[in-house]
Amino acid sequence: MATTKWFFEPSHTGAEFRARHMMVTYVRGQLKNVQGLLEVDPDAPEKARVEATIDATQVYTGAPERDAHLRSADFFDIEHHPTWTFVGSQIHQVSASCFEVTGQLTIRGVTRPVTFDVTYLGQWDTPWWEDGRDLGPRRRAGFTATTRINRQDFGVSWNDVVDRGGVVVGDMIDVEVDVEAVLDTDGRAA
């Protein structure tokens, strides 16, 4: 079988992160408008390639003041670095539906190697609506990808001390990405 190309459907793809807050709980944030593409040969998944771009300007945690602080130079510095990117091309198949995808993650202009644990959720032919008309069916595939990064590695270092030597924000950040990819039949992933 030949290599297939897929594009991420932004309205059904998103990223979430969680960070330890005030030493006792976690705060979660969402990032929408995730663009990406996947190239894969179904007979050789270890040769796959994935690219993703996440719009950091629209971070949402449910607290407008915190969202503004995350967009500031203390955290994401969106004025200078409005997007995060990931390019992965080292794929290790762990089981029939589980993969380790290693690549380069860039946040705040700092690039580091990161490995995502990816679960393939399957494929389905579905309707495809454009301009109020069903132009389907289109083949869709689903994936979840998780990793844990140290925010200090990417220059996201703001913090403050709380009582008894604790900190406001933990260093380890859990990231989860949900991807709905659509088989590219008309050159959108080019």
C-alpha positions in Angstrom: 0.0 0.0 0.0 1.2 3.5 -0.7 1.9 6.2 1.8 -1.3 8.0 2.8 -1.6 11.7 3.9 -4.0 12.9 6.6 -4.7 16.4 7.9 -5.9 17.2 11.4 -9.4 18.4 11.6 -9.0 21.5 13.8 -12.5 21.6 15.2 -12.1 18.0 16.5 -8.5 18.2 17.5 -7.2 19.8 20.7 -4.4 19.8 23.3 -4.7 19.9 27.1 -2.1 20.4 29.7 -2.1 20.2 33.5 0.3 21.6 36.0 0.6 21.2 39.8 -0.8 24.3 41.5 0.0 25.5 45.0 1.4 22.1 46.0 -2.0 20.5 46.4 -3.9 20.2 43.1 -3.7 20.5 39.4 -4.8 23.3 37.0 -5.8 22.3 33.5 -5.6 24.3 30.3 -6.8 23.8 26.8 -5.3 24.8 23.5 -7.5 24.6 20.4 -6.8 25.4 16.7 -4.3 22.5 16.4 -3.2 22.1 12.8 -1.2 19.1 11.6 -0.5 16.4 9.1 0.3 12.8 9.2 2.1 10.7 6.5 1.9 7.0 7.0 2.4 3.8 5.0 -0.1 1.3 6.7 2.4 -1.5 5.9 5.3 0.3 7.5 4.0 2.5 10.3 7.5 2.9 11.7 8.2 5.2 8.8 5.4 7.6 9.6 5.9 11.3 10.0 3.8 13.8 11.9 3.8 17.6 12.1 1.6 19.7 14.4 1.3 23.3 15.2 -0.6 24.5 18.3 -1.9 28.1 18.6 -0.8 29.2 22.1 -2.5 32.5 21.8 -5.9 31.0 22.6 -5.0 29.2 25.9 -8.0 28.7 28.1 -8.0 27.6 31.8 -11.4 29.1 32.8 -9.8 32.1 34.6 -9.2 35.2 32.4 -6.5 36.6 34.6 -4.6 33.4 34.6 -5.0 33.0 30.9 -3.6 36.5 30.4 -0.7 35.6 32.7 0.0 32.4 30.7 0.1 34.4 27.4 2.6 36.9 29.0 6.4 36.7 28.9 6.3 35.0 32.3 5.0 31.8 30.6 4.3 31.4 26.8 5.4 34.8 25.6 2.9 34.7 22.8 4.0 38.1 21.5 7.3 36.5 20.3 6.2 32.8 20.2 2.5 32.5 19.3 2.8 28.8 18.4 4.2 25.5 19.6 5.3 22.9 17.1 6.1 19.2 17.0 7.8 17.3 14.2 8.0 13.5 14.8 9.6 10.9 12.6 10.9 8.3 15.0 8.1 5.8 15.5 8.3 2.6 17.6 5.3 0.3 17.5 4.6 -1.0 21.0 1.5 -3.0 20.2 -1.2 -3.2 17.5 -2.6 0.2 18.6 0.1 1.8 20.7 3.2 3.7 19.5 6.0 5.8 20.8 6.5 8.9 18.6 9.7 10.8 19.2 10.4 14.2 17.7 11.3 17.8 18.3 8.9 19.9 20.4 9.4 23.7 20.2 7.9 26.0 22.9 9.0 29.6 23.3 11.6 29.2 20.6 13.3 26.3 22.5 13.4 22.9 20.8 13.9 19.7 22.8 13.4 16.0 21.9 10.1 14.6 23.3 8.4 11.2 23.1 4.7 10.9 23.0 2.8 7.7 23.9 0.2 7.4 21.1 -2.9 5.3 21.0 -4.5 4.6 17.7 -8.3 4.7 18.2 -9.4 3.4 14.8 -10.9 4.6 11.5 -14.4 5.2 10.2 -16.0 6.5 7.0 -18.1 9.6 8.0 -20.1 12.4 6.4 -18.1 15.4 5.3 -20.0 18.7 5.3 -18.8 21.8 3.4 -21.1 24.8 2.7 -24.1 23.0 4.0 -23.7 20.0 1.7 -22.5 16.4 2.6 -19.6 15.7 0.3 -18.7 12.5 2.1 -18.0 10.0 2.9 -14.5 10.8 4.2 -12.2 8.4 6.1 -11.3 9.7 9.6 -8.8 8.2 12.1 -8.5 9.0 15.8 -5.4 9.2 18.1 -4.6 10.3 21.6 -1.0 11.3 22.5 0.4 11.9 25.9 3.7 13.1 27.3 5.2 14.7 30.4 7.7 17.6 30.0 9.7 19.8 32.3 8.6 23.4 31.6 12.0 24.7 32.7 13.5 22.9 29.7 11.6 25.2 27.4 12.3 28.5 29.3 9.0 28.6 31.0 10.4 29.4 34.4 8.2 31.9 36.2 7.3 30.9 39.8 6.6 32.2 43.2 7.1 30.8 46.7 4.2 29.9 49.0 4.2 29.1 52.7 6.7 26.6 54.0 8.9 26.7 50.9 6.2 25.4 48.4 5.8 26.8 44.9 2.8 28.2 42.9 3.5 26.1 39.8 5.1 22.7 39.5 7.8 22.1 36.9 6.4 18.8 35.4 3.6 19.4 32.9 1.3 16.6 31.5 0.3 17.1 27.9 -2.5 15.3 26.1 -3.5 15.7 22.5 -6.6 14.3 20.9 -6.4 14.1 17.1 -9.1 13.5 14.5 -7.3 13.1 11.2 -9.0 13.1 7.9 -7.7 11.2 4.9 -6.4 13.8 2.4 -8.2 13.1 -0.9 -7.9 16.7 -2.3 -4.4 18.0 -1.4 -5.2 19.7 1.9 -2.2 18.1 3.6 0.3 19.3 0.9 
